[in-house]
Amino acid sequence: MRIAIGSTNPVKCNASRAVLKPLYPGAQFVSIEVPSGVSSQPWGDVETRTGAHNRARAVLAQTGADLGVGLEGGVQDSEFGLMTCAWCVLVNAEGRTGVGGNSCVLLPGAVATHIRQGGELGAAMDRLVHEQNTRQRNGAIGILTGDLETRQSAYETIIRLALAPFQHPDWYTMP
């Protein structure tokens, strides 16, 4: 089995391998950066989920793999303020699709302001903690929770959720 991940971000790749390798022993993994087809800072669940779906389909088409993995992080408005959101879409060669999400954490005001002014979450978090490239490590979720949850562990959870139609295919009709 070949599993293609629609990103070269180490957090997304490591999360995909951590969840899928035990389920598909011997699977070969390939990681390719593919376009999400959405804005660089997705806003809301629909745009973020669309980006994940686009990535899964694009990487599947480009590689001819058996399973495509799309992961996308974004932000969303809530009654409490701006929050993170994340979605995973899995698509196999036969068209079976699984969707899982959503890891939400309330963002600090300074981060929300930066994003509302056109910035991206990763850059805003880098500024907050005076570091670089936090999105390829513990991410906003890890920073804000003191690593009780990390970007990788959150992605692992939503990948597991997206696996439902693959774990119980008889309960889900094909598109």
C-alpha positions as CSV (number, residue, x, y, z in Angstrom):
1,M,0.0,0.0,0.0
2,R,1.2,3.5,-0.8
3,I,0.0,6.4,1.3
4,A,0.6,9.9,0.0
5,I,0.6,13.0,2.4
6,G,-0.3,16.3,0.7
7,S,2.3,18.3,2.6
8,T,6.0,18.2,3.5
9,N,5.4,19.8,6.9
10,P,7.1,17.5,9.4
11,V,4.3,17.8,11.9
12,K,1.7,16.7,9.3
13,C,3.9,13.9,8.0
14,N,4.8,12.6,11.5
15,A,1.2,12.6,12.6
16,S,0.1,10.7,9.5
17,R,2.8,8.1,9.9
18,A,2.1,7.7,13.6
19,V,-1.6,6.9,13.0
20,L,-1.5,5.0,9.7
21,K,1.7,2.9,10.0
22,P,0.2,0.6,12.7
23,L,-3.0,0.2,10.7
24,Y,-1.2,-0.5,7.4
25,P,2.0,-2.3,8.2
26,G,4.5,-2.2,5.4
27,A,2.9,0.8,3.8
28,Q,5.1,3.1,1.9
29,F,4.7,6.8,2.6
30,V,5.4,9.7,0.3
31,S,5.1,13.4,1.1
32,I,4.5,16.0,-1.6
33,E,3.7,19.6,-1.2
34,V,0.4,20.2,-3.1
35,P,-1.7,23.3,-3.3
36,S,-4.7,23.6,-0.9
37,G,-6.6,25.8,-3.3
38,V,-7.7,28.0,-0.4
39,S,-6.1,31.2,1.2
40,S,-2.8,30.9,3.0
41,Q,-4.7,31.5,6.2
42,P,-7.9,29.6,5.9
43,W,-10.9,31.2,7.7
44,G,-13.6,29.0,9.1
45,D,-14.4,25.3,9.0
46,V,-15.7,25.3,5.4
47,E,-12.5,26.9,3.9
48,T,-10.2,24.8,6.1
49,R,-12.0,21.5,5.4
50,T,-12.0,22.4,1.6
51,G,-8.2,22.9,1.8
52,A,-7.8,19.5,3.4
53,H,-10.0,17.9,0.8
54,N,-8.2,19.6,-2.1
55,R,-4.8,18.4,-0.7
56,A,-6.0,14.8,-0.3
57,R,-7.4,14.7,-3.9
58,A,-4.3,16.5,-5.4
59,V,-1.7,14.2,-3.7
60,L,-3.7,11.1,-4.7
61,A,-3.9,12.3,-8.3
62,Q,-0.2,13.3,-8.5
63,T,1.1,10.0,-7.0
64,G,-1.3,7.3,-7.9
65,A,-1.2,6.2,-4.3
66,D,-3.8,4.0,-2.6
67,L,-4.6,6.7,0.1
68,G,-4.3,10.4,0.0
69,V,-4.0,12.4,3.3
70,G,-5.0,16.1,3.4
71,L,-4.5,18.1,6.6
72,E,-5.3,21.8,6.9
73,G,-5.2,24.2,9.8
74,G,-7.2,27.4,10.0
75,V,-8.9,29.9,12.3
76,Q,-12.5,30.6,13.1
77,D,-14.6,33.2,14.8
78,S,-16.5,32.2,17.9
79,E,-18.5,33.9,20.6
80,F,-15.3,33.7,22.8
81,G,-12.9,35.2,20.2
82,L,-10.7,33.8,17.4
83,M,-9.9,30.1,17.7
84,T,-7.9,27.5,15.8
85,C,-9.5,24.8,13.7
86,A,-8.1,21.8,11.9
87,W,-9.4,19.2,9.4
88,C,-8.3,16.0,7.9
89,V,-9.6,14.4,4.7
90,L,-8.6,11.0,3.6
91,V,-9.4,9.8,0.1
92,N,-8.6,6.4,-1.3
93,A,-8.2,5.3,-4.9
94,E,-11.8,4.0,-5.1
95,G,-13.2,7.4,-3.9
96,R,-14.0,6.5,-0.3
97,T,-13.6,9.7,1.7
98,G,-13.2,10.2,5.5
99,V,-13.4,13.5,7.3
100,G,-12.2,14.3,10.8
101,G,-11.8,17.5,12.8
102,N,-11.6,19.8,14.9
103,S,-8.9,20.9,17.3
104,C,-9.9,24.3,18.7
105,V,-8.1,26.5,21.2
106,L,-8.8,30.2,22.0
107,L,-6.1,32.5,20.6
108,P,-4.7,35.3,22.7
109,G,-5.8,38.8,21.7
110,A,-2.4,39.9,20.2
111,V,-2.4,36.8,18.0
112,A,-6.1,37.3,16.9
113,T,-5.3,41.0,16.1
114,H,-2.3,40.0,14.0
115,I,-4.4,37.5,12.0
116,R,-7.4,39.9,11.6
117,Q,-4.9,42.4,10.1
118,G,-4.0,39.9,7.4
119,G,-1.3,37.9,9.1
120,E,-1.0,34.1,9.4
121,L,-1.4,32.1,12.6
122,G,2.2,30.6,12.4
123,A,3.8,34.0,12.1
124,A,1.6,35.5,14.9
125,M,2.7,32.6,17.2
126,D,6.3,33.1,16.2
127,R,6.0,36.8,17.2
128,L,4.3,36.0,20.5
129,V,7.0,33.6,21.7
130,H,10.0,35.2,19.8
131,E,10.8,32.0,18.0
132,Q,10.7,30.9,14.3
133,N,8.7,28.2,12.5
134,T,6.7,27.1,15.5
135,R,4.1,25.7,13.0
136,Q,6.6,22.9,12.1
137,R,7.0,22.0,15.8
138,N,4.4,22.1,18.6
139,G,2.3,24.8,16.9
140,A,-0.2,27.2,18.5
141,I,-1.9,24.4,20.3
142,G,1.3,23.2,21.9
143,I,2.5,26.7,22.8
144,L,-0.9,27.7,24.3
145,T,-1.4,24.5,26.3
146,G,2.2,24.1,27.5
147,D,2.4,21.0,25.3
148,L,-0.5,19.2,27.1
149,E,-1.7,18.9,23.4
150,T,0.5,19.7,20.4
151,R,-0.1,20.3,16.8
152,Q,1.0,16.8,16.0
153,S,-1.2,15.1,18.7
154,A,-4.2,17.2,17.5
155,Y,-3.6,16.1,13.9
156,E,-3.3,12.5,15.1
157,T,-6.7,12.7,16.6
158,I,-8.4,14.2,13.6
159,I,-6.7,11.6,11.3
160,R,-8.2,8.9,13.6
161,L,-11.6,10.5,13.3
162,A,-11.3,10.6,9.5
163,L,-10.6,6.8,9.4
164,A,-14.2,5.9,10.5
165,P,-15.4,5.1,6.9
166,F,-12.3,3.0,6.4
167,Q,-12.7,1.1,9.7
168,H,-16.4,0.4,9.0
169,P,-16.9,0.6,5.3
170,D,-20.2,-1.3,5.4
171,W,-21.7,1.6,7.4
172,Y,-20.8,4.2,4.9
173,T,-22.0,4.3,1.3
174,M,-19.6,5.3,-1.4
175,P,-20.0,8.6,-3.2
